[in-house]
Amino acid sequence: MITISLRPVGRYWGTISFASTLYLCPILDLLLAEIPERMQAELRLGLQEALVNAAKHGNNLDPSKTVLVRFSLIDNQYWWIISDQGNGFSPSSESDSDCDPDPIDYLPPDEAESGRGLCLLHQIFDQVEWNRKGTELRLCKQLETPRPRLSLRR
């Protein structure tokens, strides 16, 4: 079941909640509906990774647990806050933003997937933050503003 609220909550936040599942196409379509087309492919990959992590690792794909996504556009920044009902997550103390561009090159096959998603999040989004408990992820992407054109006239 999917619950959607597009009425203002706080500073014009929309919400979507859904039972833990990996069938995310309709959720991603809703979350990306207002995003400029040129940004959609990259953000779809990042949001899919974040939602899979919440449903699979956070909620252990337990259909009685939900994933809640709040989203908004505030001051030229797209925000998504993704919450799960799991036990929490502790990101490594090292900066994940310094990920190797191809993190699976040096990992054994059984560990190749571990950490790849976190690296993707840091590559795609401008801000990636977890709450203390590790059950809420905040993602931000700056809206690309057109560069001012230089006038060639004097």
N, C-alpha and C positions, 0 to 999 in steps of 0.2 A: 504494500500500500504506500502511496505517495501522498503527502500532505503539502500543499503549497499555500503560502500567504504572501501576497504582493502588496499588502497594505503597509503603510509606514509603521515601522517599529523603531523607536529611537530616532536616528537621523536617516529616515527613509531606507530602512533595511527590509529586504524581502527575505523570506525563509522557505526552505524546502526540507522536509524530513522524510526519510524512507527507511523501511526495514532493511537490515543488513543483507546485501545482495551484491553480486558482481555484474548484474545486468544494469549497466549505468548509462546506456545510450540516451534514454529519455531524460534522465537527470542532467546529463551534460548538455543536451540540446537546450533545456530550459535555462541553465546557468550561462550559456553562451549566446542566448538569443539577442541580447542588446550589445554585444561586443563587436567592434569593427571587424569585418571579414579578414582583413590582413593579419589580425592578431589571433584569430580563432584556432588555427591548427596547433600552434605552440601552446596556447592556454588549455586547449582540450587535453593535450598530453599531460600537462602538469596537474590539472584538476582530476583527471582520471587516476593518476598515481596517488594523489592525496585521498580520493574517495575509496580506492581499493585498500589503501593502508588502514583507513578508518573502519571499513566493513570487515576486512579479512583479519588484520592484525589486532585492531582495537576490539572489535565486537566478536571475533572468532566466527564470523558468518552466522551468528545466532539470530534467526529471524524475529525473535522476541525483543531484540535490541535495535535501536534506531541510530541513524546517522543524521545529524542536524547540520544544515548549511545555511548560514546567513550571508547575504551578499548585498553590496551597495557600490555606488559610484560617488566618491566624496573628493572634492577638490582635484579633479583629473586623475584620481587613483581608483582602480577597481579593487575592491576588498572582498575576500571570501573568508569566513570563519567556519571551520569544519570541526564538529564535536562528535565524539563517540562515547559509548557507555562502557568502555573497557577499563582495564586496570591501570592504564597509563603507559607512557613511553618516556624513556630518558635518552634524548639525543646525546651523541658523544660530546665530550667537552672540547674536542678539537673543532675548528671551524669547518663546517661542511661546505662552505662557500668556496673553499680552496680545493675542490674535487678535481681529480685527474679527468681530463676530457673523455677518456675511455676507461672507466674504472674496472671493467671486467678483464682487461688484458692481463693483469698480474694475479688474479684471484683463481684459486682452484675451482673446478666446475660446480661443486656443491655450495660454494659461497658466492658465486658470481652475481646472484640476485640481491644479496644482502648489501644494503647501502646505496645501491644504484638509484633507487627512487628518491632518496634524500638528496643525492647529488643533482638529479634532474630538477627537483623543486628549486634548489638554489641557483641553477642555471637559468630557469625560466622566469621566476618571480623576483621582484626587486626587494621584497622583504619576506622572510620566512621565520615565524616565531611560534613557539609552543608555550602553553601555560605551564605552571610549576608541576602540576600533576601529570601532564603529558596526554591529556584527553582532548585538547583543543588546539587546533592549528590555525594560525592567522597567515593568510597569504595576501600580498599586495602586488599589483602591477601598475606601474605608472602609464597613464595614457600618453601615447606618442603625440606630441603636439607638433604641428608643422613648423619648420624653421622659418623665421622671418626672411623674406626675400630681400636681397640687396637691390637697391635701385641703381640702374645703370645710367640714369639721367642725372644731369647736374642742374 
